[in-house]
Amino acid sequence: MTDATLPEFDTVQDILDEAEKVQFHTILEVWREVLKPAQTERTKPITPQWANRICTTYREINFADMLEFRDRYFDKIAELLGILVAEIESDDECLKFTTPEEDVEFNSHHYLNILINWQKTFLGWELEWDCADPDAGVELGSISEVHRMFFDQNGLVALLDQIKFEFTDDDRDLLAGELESLRTASEG
């Protein structure tokens, strides 16, 4: 990197002033933009690195399964993106907030709805999973990878920490009730 590519800063205050110019985007918008490329990514060739990581992580998946794995993985991301987009479309104002404080104040109910619906979708996939299916390993691997992308320590949901979103005990009870209803309905 040459000095010509570095911005000129005289003081620490110059750096802070430049940082303040960065426009805030709601977590809803960030999630949408992160997930949007999933449809185009599914048409790209599978890299050896990704195939090796998946096949090493999930021993029931082999290289010949990677096309099926990719399709299932991106189908799941598209389904979760659909939930997000539907929630965004339910409120014309939800992307207009310009601070983390406004985002959490006015969009918390959207985040809760999305989290509940995403969790219900994951549970639905798990309830439909059949260990006797010849593609059981591919299906379980795709569910696990998508879950990791969304709910791991550095997953999409972790971005909610940036706006100090709080998932309360009442929210946990609501989620538990929704998931239990889904489990009960699948048994009946």
NORRAFEN-V447488 format. One record per residue. N is the residue number from 1. RES is the residue in three letters. NEAR is the number of other C-alpha atoms within 10 Angstrom. Layout:
N&RES&NEAR / N&RES&NEAR
This chain:
1&MET&5 / 2&THR&5 / 3&ASP&7 / 4&ALA&7 / 5&THR&7 / 6&LEU&8 / 7&PRO&9 / 8&GLU&10 / 9&PHE&11 / 10&ASP&8 / 11&THR&9 / 12&VAL&9 / 13&GLN&10 / 14&ASP&12 / 15&ILE&13 / 16&LEU&11 / 17&ASP&11 / 18&GLU&12 / 19&ALA&10 / 20&GLU&10 / 21&LYS&8 / 22&VAL&8 / 23&GLN&8 / 24&PHE&14 / 25&HIS&15 / 26&THR&21 / 27&ILE&22 / 28&LEU&21 / 29&GLU&16 / 30&VAL&15 / 31&TRP&17 / 32&ARG&16 / 33&GLU&12 / 34&VAL&11 / 35&LEU&18 / 36&LYS&15 / 37&PRO&12 / 38&ALA&17 / 39&GLN&13 / 40&THR&9 / 41&GLU&12 / 42&ARG&16 / 43&THR&11 / 44&LYS&9 / 45&PRO&9 / 46&ILE&14 / 47&THR&8 / 48&PRO&10 / 49&GLN&9 / 50&TRP&11 / 51&ALA&20 / 52&ASN&14 / 53&ARG&10 / 54&ILE&21 / 55&CYS&19 / 56&THR&12 / 57&THR&12 / 58&TYR&17 / 59&ARG&11 / 60&GLU&15 / 61&ILE&21 / 62&ASN&16 / 63&PHE&13 / 64&ALA&10 / 65&ASP&15 / 66&MET&18 / 67&LEU&15 / 68&GLU&13 / 69&PHE&24 / 70&ARG&20 / 71&ASP&14 / 72&ARG&20 / 73&TYR&21 / 74&PHE&21 / 75&ASP&16 / 76&LYS&21 / 77&ILE&22 / 78&ALA&17 / 79&GLU&13 / 80&LEU&20 / 81&LEU&21 / 82&GLY&14 / 83&ILE&18 / 84&LEU&23 / 85&VAL&17 / 86&ALA&11 / 87&GLU&17 / 88&ILE&19 / 89&GLU&12 / 90&SER&10 / 91&ASP&11 / 92&ASP&8 / 93&GLU&11 / 94&CYS&18 / 95&LEU&17 / 96&LYS&13 / 97&PHE&17 / 98&THR&12 / 99&THR&14 / 100&PRO&17 / 101&GLU&14 / 102&GLU&15 / 103&ASP&24 / 104&VAL&21 / 105&GLU&14 / 106&PHE&13 / 107&ASN&22 / 108&SER&17 / 109&HIS&12 / 110&HIS&18 / 111&TYR&22 / 112&LEU&18 / 113&ASN&17 / 114&ILE&21 / 115&LEU&19 / 116&ILE&19 / 117&ASN&18 / 118&TRP&19 / 119&GLN&19 / 120&LYS&20 / 121&THR&18 / 122&PHE&19 / 123&LEU&17 / 124&GLY&15 / 125&TRP&15 / 126&GLU&14 / 127&LEU&13 / 128&GLU&10 / 129&TRP&16 / 130&ASP&14 / 131&CYS&11 / 132&ALA&8 / 133&ASP&10 / 134&PRO&9 / 135&ASP&17 / 136&ALA&15 / 137&GLY&21 / 138&VAL&26 / 139&GLU&22 / 140&LEU&20 / 141&GLY&22 / 142&SER&24 / 143&ILE&22 / 144&SER&16 / 145&GLU&18 / 146&VAL&19 / 147&HIS&18 / 148&ARG&14 / 149&MET&15 / 150&PHE&20 / 151&PHE&15 / 152&ASP&13 / 153&GLN&11 / 154&ASN&11 / 155&GLY&13 / 156&LEU&18 / 157&VAL&16 / 158&ALA&13 / 159&LEU&17 / 160&LEU&19 / 161&ASP&10 / 162&GLN&11 / 163&ILE&17 / 164&LYS&13 / 165&PHE&19 / 166&GLU&13 / 167&PHE&13 / 168&THR&9 / 169&ASP&9 / 170&ASP&9 / 171&ASP&14 / 172&ARG&13 / 173&ASP&11 / 174&LEU&14 / 175&LEU&19 / 176&ALA&15 / 177&GLY&12 / 178&GLU&16 / 179&LEU&20 / 180&GLU&14 / 181&SER&13 / 182&LEU&16 / 183&ARG&15 / 184&THR&10 / 185&ALA&9 / 186&SER&11 / 187&GLU&8 / 188&GLY&5
